[in-house]
Amino acid sequence: MEQDVTYLTFQVTEQDLKVEQVLKKEFHLTSAQISRLKFQTPGILVNGQKARVTEGVEPGDWIAVGIPGAGGGKSARLLPWEAPLQILYEDGALLAVGKPAGILVHPSGVHYQDTLSNQVAAHYQREGISCPVRPVGRLDKDTSGIVLFAKNQVAAARLSKGEGKLKKEYLCLAKGIFQEKSGWIRTPIRRCGTKELRMEIHREGKEALTRYQVEEERKGVSLVQVEILTGRTHQIRLHLASIGHPLLGDGLYGDGEEEGFSRSALHAGKVSFLHPIRGERMELSMELPKDFRNFLNHWK
């Protein structure tokens, strides 16, 4: 299969620059990424000719670099699943989609062909895009919201390692009225030894930090905006439950199905980040799912 490549080009406008300086300043590539790209096809080009990164360039010169998208790996062999896919944004470097509640992001256990990644694999196949399915971050099965997929190795590395300043904002419906309307929860989390799927607060766990802000409250329920500065499993659900405010519908850390929710009332509705190739700030949003809308409509 022919390899899919994202091409970046830039025309030099300044004096006394080297190729490597342009790649870092204009393409936002790290030294490690540049080192790898030197040995990949088509490599780094100046005016159409292969060039060394230490070479000097002049105003008017064109620098081009091809970033391979294909890379093999397990994700390249995902079975495509033809199901409706909500595409929020797509370009040569990344894909942003809306995940409904009730499906996994990536195959696991008995779910090996009915996940969001399988849907993305089908989309890539239809569009002739020959790159692995690389989700950037995960959402729990019950959680709805935005998921990013990187189409090449550079985009995946920059977003996953925090170079893209990736920030997610969640909305949730939590039981009870908060005494403190905003604040931070900083308690360590680890996997519970007695229950495979459950996490617990424990001093020997990994650091976890959650910021919350109550947006609205009524009838013993609070609409809360949440941001997590660490990505621990079940972090929002466990942290809010630990201060006495489990999410509606949460059967693991709360009372289970209630108030019209058959899943944890958590939605990752906004994401902002620096584009991994162009470097510009981007912000994407996804509307609230039907169960949230129905609940909030009855609130009024």
TORKOL-4160 file (C-alpha; in steps of 0.2 Angstrom, whole numbers, padded with zeros to 4 digits, m for minus):
300
<pt num="1" X="0000" Y="0000" Z="0000"/>
<pt num="2" X="0007" Y="0017" Z="m0004"/>
<pt num="3" X="0012" Y="0027" Z="0011"/>
<pt num="4" X="0001" Y="0043" Z="0015"/>
<pt num="5" X="0012" Y="0058" Z="0018"/>
<pt num="6" X="0008" Y="0076" Z="0024"/>
<pt num="7" X="0018" Y="0089" Z="0015"/>
<pt num="8" X="0024" Y="0105" Z="0024"/>
<pt num="9" X="0031" Y="0119" Z="0014"/>
<pt num="10" X="0038" Y="0136" Z="0019"/>
<pt num="11" X="0046" Y="0150" Z="0009"/>
<pt num="12" X="0061" Y="0158" Z="0018"/>
<pt num="13" X="0060" Y="0177" Z="0021"/>
<pt num="14" X="0074" Y="0180" Z="0033"/>
<pt num="15" X="0093" Y="0181" Z="0031"/>
<pt num="16" X="0106" Y="0170" Z="0040"/>
<pt num="17" X="0095" Y="0155" Z="0044"/>
<pt num="18" X="0099" Y="0136" Z="0044"/>
<pt num="19" X="0086" Y="0123" Z="0038"/>
<pt num="20" X="0085" Y="0116" Z="0056"/>
<pt num="21" X="0080" Y="0133" Z="0063"/>
<pt num="22" X="0066" Y="0135" Z="0050"/>
<pt num="23" X="0059" Y="0118" Z="0054"/>
<pt num="24" X="0059" Y="0122" Z="0073"/>
<pt num="25" X="0052" Y="0140" Z="0071"/>
<pt num="26" X="0039" Y="0138" Z="0057"/>
<pt num="27" X="0035" Y="0119" Z="0058"/>
<pt num="28" X="0036" Y="0118" Z="0077"/>
<pt num="29" X="0046" Y="0102" Z="0075"/>
<pt num="30" X="0058" Y="0096" Z="0089"/>
<pt num="31" X="0076" Y="0090" Z="0087"/>
<pt num="32" X="0071" Y="0072" Z="0089"/>
<pt num="33" X="0057" Y="0073" Z="0076"/>
<pt num="34" X="0069" Y="0082" Z="0064"/>
<pt num="35" X="0082" Y="0068" Z="0067"/>
<pt num="36" X="0069" Y="0055" Z="0062"/>
<pt num="37" X="0062" Y="0064" Z="0047"/>
<pt num="38" X="0080" Y="0065" Z="0040"/>
<pt num="39" X="0080" Y="0047" Z="0037"/>
<pt num="40" X="0062" Y="0045" Z="0030"/>
<pt num="41" X="0056" Y="0047" Z="0013"/>
<pt num="42" X="0055" Y="0060" Z="0005"/>
<pt num="43" X="0066" Y="0068" Z="0018"/>
<pt num="44" X="0070" Y="0087" Z="0020"/>
<pt num="45" X="0070" Y="0097" Z="0004"/>
<pt num="46" X="0077" Y="0114" Z="m0001"/>
<pt num="47" X="0070" Y="0120" Z="m0018"/>
<pt num="48" X="0066" Y="0102" Z="m0022"/>
<pt num="49" X="0083" Y="0094" Z="m0018"/>
<pt num="50" X="0087" Y="0084" Z="m0002"/>
<pt num="51" X="0096" Y="0095" Z="0010"/>
<pt num="52" X="0106" Y="0094" Z="0027"/>
<pt num="53" X="0098" Y="0102" Z="0042"/>
<pt num="54" X="0114" Y="0112" Z="0044"/>
<pt num="55" X="0113" Y="0120" Z="0027"/>
<pt num="56" X="0110" Y="0139" Z="0026"/>
<pt num="57" X="0095" Y="0145" Z="0017"/>
<pt num="58" X="0092" Y="0162" Z="0008"/>
<pt num="59" X="0076" Y="0173" Z="0007"/>
<pt num="60" X="0065" Y="0165" Z="m0007"/>
<pt num="61" X="0071" Y="0147" Z="m0004"/>
<pt num="62" X="0057" Y="0134" Z="m0002"/>
<pt num="63" X="0059" Y="0121" Z="0012"/>
<pt num="64" X="0048" Y="0106" Z="0011"/>
<pt num="65" X="0046" Y="0091" Z="0023"/>
<pt num="66" X="0035" Y="0075" Z="0021"/>
<pt num="67" X="0028" Y="0068" Z="0036"/>
<pt num="68" X="0023" Y="0050" Z="0034"/>
<pt num="69" X="0006" Y="0045" Z="0040"/>
<pt num="70" X="0007" Y="0026" Z="0039"/>
<pt num="71" X="0017" Y="0017" Z="0052"/>
<pt num="72" X="0010" Y="m0001" Z="0054"/>
<pt num="73" X="0006" Y="m0007" Z="0071"/>
<pt num="74" X="m0009" Y="m0015" Z="0079"/>
<pt num="75" X="m0020" Y="0000" Z="0075"/>
<pt num="76" X="m0017" Y="m0002" Z="0057"/>
<pt num="77" X="m0026" Y="m0019" Z="0057"/>
<pt num="78" X="m0042" Y="m0013" Z="0065"/>
<pt num="79" X="m0058" Y="m0021" Z="0057"/>
<pt num="80" X="m0068" Y="m0007" Z="0049"/>
<pt num="81" X="m0085" Y="m0004" Z="0056"/>
<pt num="82" X="m0098" Y="0005" Z="0045"/>
<pt num="83" X="m0108" Y="0016" Z="0057"/>
<pt num="84" X="m0113" Y="0034" Z="0058"/>
<pt num="85" X="m0097" Y="0044" Z="0063"/>
<pt num="86" X="m0099" Y="0062" Z="0068"/>
<pt num="87" X="m0084" Y="0072" Z="0061"/>
<pt num="88" X="m0081" Y="0088" Z="0069"/>
<pt num="89" X="m0065" Y="0093" Z="0060"/>
<pt num="90" X="m0052" Y="0085" Z="0049"/>
<pt num="91" X="m0036" Y="0089" Z="0039"/>
<pt num="92" X="m0021" Y="0081" Z="0034"/>
<pt num="93" X="m0014" Y="0079" Z="0052"/>
<pt num="94" X="m0029" Y="0075" Z="0063"/>
<pt num="95" X="m0047" Y="0070" Z="0064"/>
<pt num="96" X="m0059" Y="0076" Z="0078"/>
<pt num="97" X="m0075" Y="0066" Z="0080"/>
<pt num="98" X="m0089" Y="0065" Z="0093"/>
<pt num="99" X="m0090" Y="0049" Z="0103"/>
<pt num="100" X="m0108" Y="0044" Z="0109"/>
<pt num="101" X="m0110" Y="0036" Z="0126"/>
<pt num="102" X="m0110" Y="0017" Z="0126"/>
<pt num="103" X="m0095" Y="0013" Z="0115"/>
<pt num="104" X="m0077" Y="0011" Z="0118"/>
<pt num="105" X="m0063" Y="0022" Z="0110"/>
<pt num="106" X="m0052" Y="0007" Z="0106"/>
<pt num="107" X="m0055" Y="m0012" Z="0105"/>
<pt num="108" X="m0054" Y="m0021" Z="0122"/>
<pt num="109" X="m0060" Y="m0038" Z="0128"/>
<pt num="110" X="m0075" Y="m0044" Z="0118"/>
<pt num="111" X="m0077" Y="m0027" Z="0109"/>
<pt num="112" X="m0065" Y="m0029" Z="0095"/>
<pt num="113" X="m0075" Y="m0023" Z="0080"/>
<pt num="114" X="m0088" Y="m0011" Z="0087"/>
<pt num="115" X="m0078" Y="0004" Z="0094"/>
<pt num="116" X="m0075" Y="0022" Z="0089"/>
<pt num="117" X="m0058" Y="0017" Z="0082"/>
<pt num="118" X="m0066" Y="0004" Z="0071"/>
<pt num="119" X="m0078" Y="0018" Z="0064"/>
<pt num="120" X="m0063" Y="0029" Z="0061"/>
<pt num="121" X="m0054" Y="0014" Z="0052"/>
<pt num="122" X="m0069" Y="0013" Z="0040"/>
<pt num="123" X="m0069" Y="0031" Z="0037"/>
<pt num="124" X="m0050" Y="0030" Z="0032"/>
<pt num="125" X="m0054" Y="0016" Z="0021"/>
<pt num="126" X="m0068" Y="0025" Z="0012"/>
<pt num="127" X="m0057" Y="0040" Z="0010"/>
<pt num="128" X="m0042" Y="0031" Z="0004"/>
<pt num="129" X="m0032" Y="0037" Z="0020"/>
<pt num="130" X="m0018" Y="0025" Z="0023"/>
<pt num="131" X="m0013" Y="0028" Z="0041"/>
<pt num="132" X="m0015" Y="0019" Z="0058"/>
<pt num="133" X="m0029" Y="0024" Z="0069"/>
<pt num="134" X="m0021" Y="0034" Z="0083"/>
<pt num="135" X="m0033" Y="0040" Z="0096"/>
<pt num="136" X="m0025" Y="0054" Z="0107"/>
<pt num="137" X="m0032" Y="0051" Z="0124"/>
<pt num="138" X="m0047" Y="0041" Z="0129"/>
<pt num="139" X="m0064" Y="0043" Z="0136"/>
<pt num="140" X="m0073" Y="0030" Z="0147"/>
<pt num="141" X="m0086" Y="0019" Z="0138"/>
<pt num="142" X="m0100" Y="0029" Z="0147"/>
<pt num="143" X="m0093" Y="0046" Z="0143"/>
<pt num="144" X="m0098" Y="0056" Z="0127"/>
<pt num="145" X="m0088" Y="0069" Z="0119"/>
<pt num="146" X="m0074" Y="0074" Z="0108"/>
<pt num="147" X="m0059" Y="0062" Z="0103"/>
<pt num="148" X="m0044" Y="0067" Z="0093"/>
<pt num="149" X="m0035" Y="0055" Z="0081"/>
<pt num="150" X="m0018" Y="0059" Z="0074"/>
<pt num="151" X="m0014" Y="0055" Z="0056"/>
<pt num="152" X="0005" Y="0055" Z="0057"/>
<pt num="153" X="0018" Y="0052" Z="0070"/>
<pt num="154" X="0023" Y="0070" Z="0073"/>
<pt num="155" X="0005" Y="0075" Z="0076"/>
<pt num="156" X="0003" Y="0060" Z="0088"/>
<pt num="157" X="0019" Y="0064" Z="0098"/>
<pt num="158" X="0016" Y="0083" Z="0099"/>
<pt num="159" X="m0002" Y="0081" Z="0106"/>
<pt num="160" X="0001" Y="0066" Z="0117"/>
<pt num="161" X="0016" Y="0073" Z="0125"/>
<pt num="162" X="0008" Y="0089" Z="0129"/>
<pt num="163" X="0017" Y="0100" Z="0116"/>
<pt num="164" X="0000" Y="0104" Z="0109"/>
<pt num="165" X="m0006" Y="0111" Z="0125"/>
<pt num="166" X="m0021" Y="0100" Z="0124"/>
<pt num="167" X="m0035" Y="0105" Z="0136"/>
<pt num="168" X="m0052" Y="0097" Z="0138"/>
<pt num="169" X="m0067" Y="0104" Z="0147"/>
<pt num="170" X="m0081" Y="0092" Z="0153"/>
<pt num="171" X="m0099" Y="0095" Z="0159"/>
<pt num="172" X="m0107" Y="0084" Z="0171"/>
<pt num="173" X="m0122" Y="0082" Z="0182"/>
<pt num="174" X="m0118" Y="0078" Z="0200"/>
<pt num="175" X="m0129" Y="0074" Z="0214"/>
<pt num="176" X="m0132" Y="0087" Z="0228"/>
<pt num="177" X="m0128" Y="0106" Z="0231"/>
<pt num="178" X="m0110" Y="0110" Z="0232"/>
<pt num="179" X="m0105" Y="0120" Z="0248"/>
<pt num="180" X="m0090" Y="0127" Z="0238"/>
<pt num="181" X="m0095" Y="0132" Z="0221"/>
<pt num="182" X="m0078" Y="0131" Z="0214"/>
<pt num="183" X="m0062" Y="0122" Z="0219"/>
<pt num="184" X="m0048" Y="0109" Z="0216"/>
<pt num="185" X="m0048" Y="0091" Z="0221"/>
<pt num="186" X="m0030" Y="0084" Z="0224"/>
<pt num="187" X="m0031" Y="0066" Z="0230"/>
<pt num="188" X="m0021" Y="0051" Z="0223"/>
<pt num="189" X="m0029" Y="0037" Z="0213"/>
<pt num="190" X="m0025" Y="0019" Z="0211"/>
<pt num="191" X="m0034" Y="0004" Z="0205"/>
<pt num="192" X="m0044" Y="m0005" Z="0218"/>
<pt num="193" X="m0037" Y="m0022" Z="0222"/>
<pt num="194" X="m0054" Y="m0030" Z="0226"/>
<pt num="195" X="m0063" Y="m0024" Z="0210"/>
<pt num="196" X="m0055" Y="m0025" Z="0193"/>
<pt num="197" X="m0065" Y="m0010" Z="0185"/>
<pt num="198" X="m0065" Y="0001" Z="0201"/>
<pt num="199" X="m0053" Y="0015" Z="0206"/>
<pt num="200" X="m0050" Y="0021" Z="0223"/>
<pt num="201" X="m0043" Y="0036" Z="0233"/>
<pt num="202" X="m0026" Y="0030" Z="0241"/>
<pt num="203" X="m0011" Y="0039" Z="0247"/>
<pt num="204" X="0000" Y="0026" Z="0237"/>
<pt num="205" X="m0009" Y="0030" Z="0221"/>
<pt num="206" X="m0004" Y="0042" Z="0207"/>
<pt num="207" X="m0006" Y="0060" Z="0208"/>
<pt num="208" X="m0023" Y="0067" Z="0202"/>
<pt num="209" X="m0029" Y="0085" Z="0201"/>
<pt num="210" X="m0046" Y="0091" Z="0196"/>
<pt num="211" X="m0053" Y="0108" Z="0194"/>
<pt num="212" X="m0072" Y="0111" Z="0195"/>
<pt num="213" X="m0084" Y="0125" Z="0194"/>
<pt num="214" X="m0103" Y="0124" Z="0197"/>
<pt num="215" X="m0113" Y="0132" Z="0183"/>
<pt num="216" X="m0130" Y="0129" Z="0189"/>
<pt num="217" X="m0140" Y="0120" Z="0203"/>
<pt num="218" X="m0158" Y="0115" Z="0205"/>
<pt num="219" X="m0168" Y="0101" Z="0213"/>
<pt num="220" X="m0153" Y="0094" Z="0222"/>
<pt num="221" X="m0143" Y="0092" Z="0206"/>
<pt num="222" X="m0128" Y="0103" Z="0200"/>
<pt num="223" X="m0122" Y="0106" Z="0183"/>
<pt num="224" X="m0103" Y="0107" Z="0184"/>
<pt num="225" X="m0089" Y="0111" Z="0172"/>
<pt num="226" X="m0073" Y="0101" Z="0176"/>
<pt num="227" X="m0056" Y="0101" Z="0169"/>
<pt num="228" X="m0043" Y="0088" Z="0174"/>
<pt num="229" X="m0024" Y="0091" Z="0174"/>
<pt num="230" X="m0020" Y="0073" Z="0175"/>
<pt num="231" X="m0028" Y="0059" Z="0165"/>
<pt num="232" X="m0032" Y="0045" Z="0178"/>
<pt num="233" X="m0045" Y="0032" Z="0175"/>
<pt num="234" X="m0062" Y="0037" Z="0181"/>
<pt num="235" X="m0054" Y="0053" Z="0188"/>
<pt num="236" X="m0069" Y="0065" Z="0187"/>
<pt num="237" X="m0081" Y="0051" Z="0193"/>
<pt num="238" X="m0071" Y="0046" Z="0208"/>
<pt num="239" X="m0065" Y="0063" Z="0213"/>
<pt num="240" X="m0083" Y="0071" Z="0213"/>
<pt num="241" X="m0090" Y="0055" Z="0222"/>
<pt num="242" X="m0076" Y="0057" Z="0235"/>
<pt num="243" X="m0082" Y="0074" Z="0240"/>
<pt num="244" X="m0100" Y="0068" Z="0241"/>
<pt num="245" X="m0106" Y="0072" Z="0224"/>
<pt num="246" X="m0107" Y="0057" Z="0213"/>
<pt num="247" X="m0113" Y="0059" Z="0195"/>
<pt num="248" X="m0130" Y="0055" Z="0190"/>
<pt num="249" X="m0132" Y="0037" Z="0183"/>
<pt num="250" X="m0115" Y="0031" Z="0189"/>
<pt num="251" X="m0117" Y="0013" Z="0195"/>
<pt num="252" X="m0099" Y="0012" Z="0200"/>
<pt num="253" X="m0097" Y="0026" Z="0212"/>
<pt num="254" X="m0115" Y="0032" Z="0214"/>
<pt num="255" X="m0132" Y="0025" Z="0215"/>
<pt num="256" X="m0134" Y="0019" Z="0197"/>
<pt num="257" X="m0148" Y="0023" Z="0184"/>
<pt num="258" X="m0158" Y="0038" Z="0189"/>
<pt num="259" X="m0165" Y="0054" Z="0184"/>
<pt num="260" X="m0166" Y="0048" Z="0166"/>
<pt num="261" X="m0148" Y="0043" Z="0165"/>
<pt num="262" X="m0143" Y="0025" Z="0161"/>
<pt num="263" X="m0124" Y="0030" Z="0161"/>
<pt num="264" X="m0113" Y="0042" Z="0170"/>
<pt num="265" X="m0118" Y="0060" Z="0166"/>
<pt num="266" X="m0102" Y="0066" Z="0159"/>
<pt num="267" X="m0098" Y="0074" Z="0143"/>
<pt num="268" X="m0081" Y="0080" Z="0136"/>
<pt num="269" X="m0089" Y="0094" Z="0125"/>
<pt num="270" X="m0074" Y="0106" Z="0122"/>
<pt num="271" X="m0056" Y="0104" Z="0117"/>
<pt num="272" X="m0043" Y="0117" Z="0114"/>
<pt num="273" X="m0025" Y="0114" Z="0108"/>
<pt num="274" X="m0011" Y="0120" Z="0097"/>
<pt num="275" X="m0012" Y="0113" Z="0080"/>
<pt num="276" X="0002" Y="0100" Z="0079"/>
<pt num="277" X="0009" Y="0106" Z="0062"/>
<pt num="278" X="0003" Y="0124" Z="0060"/>
<pt num="279" X="0005" Y="0129" Z="0078"/>
<pt num="280" X="m0011" Y="0139" Z="0078"/>
<pt num="281" X="m0023" Y="0138" Z="0093"/>
<pt num="282" X="m0039" Y="0128" Z="0089"/>
<pt num="283" X="m0055" Y="0126" Z="0099"/>
<pt num="284" X="m0068" Y="0113" Z="0095"/>
<pt num="285" X="m0085" Y="0110" Z="0103"/>
<pt num="286" X="m0098" Y="0096" Z="0103"/>
<pt num="287" X="m0116" Y="0099" Z="0107"/>
<pt num="288" X="m0124" Y="0091" Z="0123"/>
<pt num="289" X="m0131" Y="0073" Z="0119"/>
<pt num="290" X="m0149" Y="0070" Z="0120"/>
<pt num="291" X="m0150" Y="0063" Z="0138"/>
<pt num="292" X="m0141" Y="0079" Z="0144"/>
<pt num="293" X="m0153" Y="0090" Z="0134"/>
<pt num="294" X="m0169" Y="0081" Z="0140"/>
<pt num="295" X="m0163" Y="0083" Z="0158"/>
<pt num="296" X="m0159" Y="0101" Z="0157"/>
<pt num="297" X="m0175" Y="0105" Z="0147"/>
<pt num="298" X="m0185" Y="0097" Z="0162"/>
<pt num="299" X="m0175" Y="0108" Z="0174"/>
<pt num="300" X="m0182" Y="0124" Z="0167"/>
